[in-house]
Amino acid sequence: MKSRIVPPLCIAIVALVIAIQTARNHGSARSPGEDAGPAQATSAPCPDAMRALLDGLDVGQDLGGYRVTLVSCTQPDVIEVELDKGGTSLLLLVAAPGAVPHSAPKQTAKHDLFYNRRGAQDGPPTNDEIFELLGLLAKRVEAAEAR
């Protein structure tokens, strides 16, 4: 009788282990709509040269009606500026050319500017607002580049 119970019991134990591992892996995986941009990476101290590109813009200040909530670097040649307005969040990036493997929607003479929505694609901010914010950030970067 014991010999008939052992194989199904072994199969049940193996199935349980696989189920637990699968649950752990799915628990740490990103959901389909979750951003996979640089903001998810570990922050590092921003080099002074990158920080200077913001022309004094820092946490707590305003950019086009949005409050700066975070300024960080995930790599030495990319600086991130997270903005918030009434719970709507947007991430703007300033990067050295080629540092981000995408086509930049806005450029200055020496840097590429990107954005990463934090909400639904059809939700706020509108594309016009995003490009206005990119333009305001580009002016700061251009002023810093001119020095």
N, C-alpha and C positions, 0 to 999 in steps of 0.2 A: 504494500500500500504506500509506503514512504517513497518508493521509486516512481510512482505515478504523480505524486505531489511535487517533487523537486523540480522537474522541468517547467511546469507552469508557474511555479513560484519564482524561479530564476527569470523567466520571461517577464513576469509582473514587476520584479525589482528593477530590471533593466529599463522597462517602459517608464517606471516612476522616475528613475534617474534622468532619462532623456526628457521627460516632461518638465522636471525641475530646471534643468539646464536651459531648455527652450524658454520657459517663463522668465528666467533671469535675463537671458539675452534680449527678449522682447521688452522687458521692463526698462532696460537701459538704452534701447534703440529710440531714435527720433521718430515722432509721428510724421506722417506724410506731409502735413502742412507746416511743420516746424522749420524755422530758418536753419540753414546749414552754413551760414556765412561766418566770417571771421570773428564776430562777436562771441561765438560759442567757444572759441579757443581761450587758452590761459593768457591773461594779461601780463605784460612785461613793462618795466619802466620805459617811458618814451625817451629816446635820445633827444637832447636839447635842440638839435637841428630840426627834427620833426615837430617838436612842440612849438618851435618858433614859427612854423608855417601857419599856425592858427591866429597869428597876429594878436595875441593876448586873449583870445576866446577861451573861457574856462567854465568849469562847473558852476551852475547858478546863474550864469549870464543868459542873455536872450539873443537868439538868432532868428530873425523874421517871425517873431511872435511865438517861437518855440523856446522852451527852457532847456539849456544844456544840462543833462543829468549825469553824463559820464564822458571822460576823455581818457582813452587808453590806447595801448599798442599791443597787438598780438604778434607782431614781427617788427624788427627795427625800422623797416621802410614803409610801414602802414600805420597811420594814426586814425583812430575811430572817434567819432563824435556822436554820442547818442542824444537825441532830442525828444522832448515830450511836450504835448499840448493837450490838456484835458484827458489824459489817459491814452492818447494816441502817440505811439512811439515810432521813431524813425532813426535809422543809423546812417550817418554819412561817413565816407572814407576818403582820405587823402593818401595817395600811394605813389611811390616812385614808378615810372613807366615799366611795365612788365611784371610788377610785383603781384598783381591780381590778374588771373588768367581770363579776363573778360574784356569786352570792348567798353571803354569808359564813355559814359553819357556826357561828361564834361571834362575839359582839359584846360590846363594852364600851360605856360611855356615849358615847365619842367615837371609837372605832376598830373596824374589822372585822378578824377573825382568820381566816386560811385555812391550809390545809395542802396539800402536794404530795408524794405518795408517790414514792419513788425506785425502788421495786421492783414486783413483780407486785401487782395489786389484791387477790388473795387471800392474799398473803404477809404477813409481819410488817412493821410493827406492825399489830395488830388495830384495828378501828374504835374499840373501847373504849379502847385505849391512846392512839390519836390524840386522842380527845376528852378524855381525862384530861390529856394534854400541852397541848392547847389551853386547858383550864381552868387549869392551872398558869401558863401564859403570861398568860392573861387576868387572873389575880390580880395579877401584876407590873404589867401595864399599868394596871389599875384603881388600884393604889397610886400609880403615877406620875401618873395623871390627877388624883388627889385632892390632889396637892401644889400 
